[in-house]
Amino acid sequence: MDHQIFDMQTFGGISRYFANIYHDLQKDVDYNNEISVLKTNNYYLKDDNFSKNPFINYRLKRQKKQLKYNRKYSSQKIAGNNFDIFHPTYYDPYFLGDLKKPFVLTVHDMIHEIYPEFFAPHDEFARFKRLTITKADHIIAISETTKRDLQQFFPIPDEKITVVYHGVKTIGQQKKQAASLIEMPYILYIGDRFGYKNFYRMIAAFKEVSRLNKDIRLVCTGSPFNSVESEFLIRTNLLDKIIYIRATDEELSALYQHALFYINPSLLEGFGFPILEAFENNCMVLLSDSDCFHEIAGDAAVYFDPLSIEDIAHTMLNSIQNKQQKDTLNTKGNLQLLKFPLEKSIQETKEVYRKVIQR
């Protein structure tokens, strides 16, 4: 595996996905595996000492230098072709000229292709995806929805795509109850907030919720609010109703456990890993009415029309008031969680590797 996603994310579902694969293969006597990074600030690799050289650690303290030298190191390792299979961690095609071995590509979603209007004119990832998707020896899609979307844009045959769902470690067990980080009742939102994430419609709906429930707050994790987002919250008179937390995994568990509910208003996703985290932590889940979310959450969530501010607000208000609904959905969430064991996800990924190597 290469450096890409570990330079892009400190926290995040994709880097955790690859870190999980890496850590499992490290314990498997049938594999030797490597992530080609010299140094990383990624949370999921914090216990892996990639550089034992204190000089390199000192030189690469800055993120910009890490990216530059990790890229150079990855390019050198790939050009050496001293491995059986390569699994790039994102879509940059920098390796295509030097790679002589087969590579497996994980496609997480087709959001760039379905909603190009939400991305900057200079954003190259749609082109990068096209180049790597069309050259990959095999593709892992993280849901049936992602596979369907992929095949709408590219003529990839079924036999070249394997659907491998994400998984969670604590399958069949609930996380230990943690103390609450927030004193007031709150709704939990996790992740990025741009474009297709539909954050601004949700905020407009939350304004109505806040008008009727003045003590309720909205807790957001992920990257800090940028100036545009902060200005929007000031103009809507909601800045004092929004709490930002840059949460660790342990803090995130506590946030789920004490939230009124977790909400994801996104117009489109490839999977939705926080849904499983919410189920693990007995947190009620509210989701936009999209195919992918139905595929992952089934009947263990409440769904709303993501294009209707009125429906989002109505669903939130009803979920706050309906205590019995929460208990019913938590029971269903525990059962839904059983469909997504991490062990199954890793095993199916290994089977893809074996199939590609044995061709």
Rosetta blueprint (number, residue, H / E / L):
1 M L
2 D L
3 H L
4 Q H
5 I H
6 F H
7 D H
8 M H
9 Q L
10 T L
11 F L
12 G L
13 G H
14 I H
15 S H
16 R H
17 Y H
18 F H
19 A H
20 N H
21 I H
22 Y H
23 H H
24 D H
25 L H
26 Q H
27 K H
28 D L
29 V L
30 D L
31 Y L
32 N L
33 N L
34 E L
35 I L
36 S L
37 V L
38 L L
39 K L
40 T L
41 N L
42 N L
43 Y H
44 Y H
45 L H
46 K L
47 D L
48 D L
49 N L
50 F L
51 S L
52 K L
53 N L
54 P H
55 F H
56 I H
57 N H
58 Y H
59 R H
60 L L
61 K L
62 R L
63 Q H
64 K H
65 K H
66 Q H
67 L H
68 K H
69 Y H
70 N H
71 R H
72 K H
73 Y H
74 S H
75 S H
76 Q H
77 K H
78 I H
79 A H
80 G H
81 N L
82 N L
83 F L
84 D L
85 I L
86 F E
87 H L
88 P L
89 T L
90 Y L
91 Y L
92 D L
93 P L
94 Y L
95 F L
96 L L
97 G L
98 D L
99 L L
100 K L
101 K L
102 P L
103 F E
104 V E
105 L E
106 T E
107 V E
108 H L
109 D L
110 M L
111 I H
112 H H
113 E H
114 I H
115 Y L
116 P H
117 E H
118 F H
119 F L
120 A L
121 P L
122 H L
123 D L
124 E L
125 F H
126 A H
127 R H
128 F H
129 K H
130 R H
131 L H
132 T H
133 I H
134 T H
135 K H
136 A L
137 D L
138 H E
139 I E
140 I E
141 A E
142 I L
143 S L
144 E H
145 T H
146 T H
147 K H
148 R H
149 D H
150 L H
151 Q H
152 Q H
153 F H
154 F L
155 P L
156 I L
157 P L
158 D H
159 E H
160 K H
161 I E
162 T E
163 V E
164 V L
165 Y L
166 H L
167 G L
168 V E
169 K L
170 T L
171 I L
172 G L
173 Q L
174 Q L
175 K L
176 K L
177 Q L
178 A L
179 A L
180 S L
181 L L
182 I L
183 E L
184 M L
185 P L
186 Y E
187 I E
188 L E
189 Y E
190 I E
191 G L
192 D L
193 R L
194 F L
195 G H
196 Y H
197 K H
198 N L
199 F H
200 Y H
201 R H
202 M H
203 I H
204 A H
205 A H
206 F H
207 K H
208 E H
209 V H
210 S H
211 R H
212 L H
213 N L
214 K L
215 D L
216 I L
217 R E
218 L E
219 V E
220 C E
221 T E
222 G L
223 S L
224 P L
225 F L
226 N L
227 S H
228 V H
229 E H
230 S H
231 E H
232 F H
233 L H
234 I H
235 R H
236 T L
237 N L
238 L L
239 L H
240 D H
241 K H
242 I E
243 I E
244 Y E
245 I L
246 R L
247 A L
248 T L
249 D H
250 E H
251 E H
252 L H
253 S H
254 A H
255 L H
256 Y H
257 Q H
258 H H
259 A L
260 L L
261 F L
262 Y E
263 I E
264 N E
265 P L
266 S L
267 L L
268 L L
269 E L
270 G L
271 F L
272 G L
273 F H
274 P H
275 I H
276 L H
277 E H
278 A H
279 F H
280 E H
281 N L
282 N L
283 C L
284 M L
285 V E
286 L E
287 L E
288 S E
289 D L
290 S L
291 D H
292 C H
293 F H
294 H H
295 E H
296 I H
297 A H
298 G L
299 D L
300 A L
301 A L
302 V E
303 Y E
304 F E
305 D L
306 P L
307 L L
308 S L
309 I H
310 E H
311 D H
312 I H
313 A H
314 H H
315 T H
316 M H
317 L H
318 N H
319 S H
320 I H
321 Q H
322 N L
323 K H
324 Q H
325 Q H
326 K H
327 D H
328 T H
329 L H
330 N H
331 T H
332 K H
333 G H
334 N H
335 L H
336 Q H
337 L H
338 L L
339 K L
340 F L
341 P E
342 L H
343 E H
344 K H
345 S H
346 I H
347 Q H
348 E H
349 T H
350 K H
351 E H
352 V H
353 Y H
354 R H
355 K H
356 V H
357 I H
358 Q L
359 R L
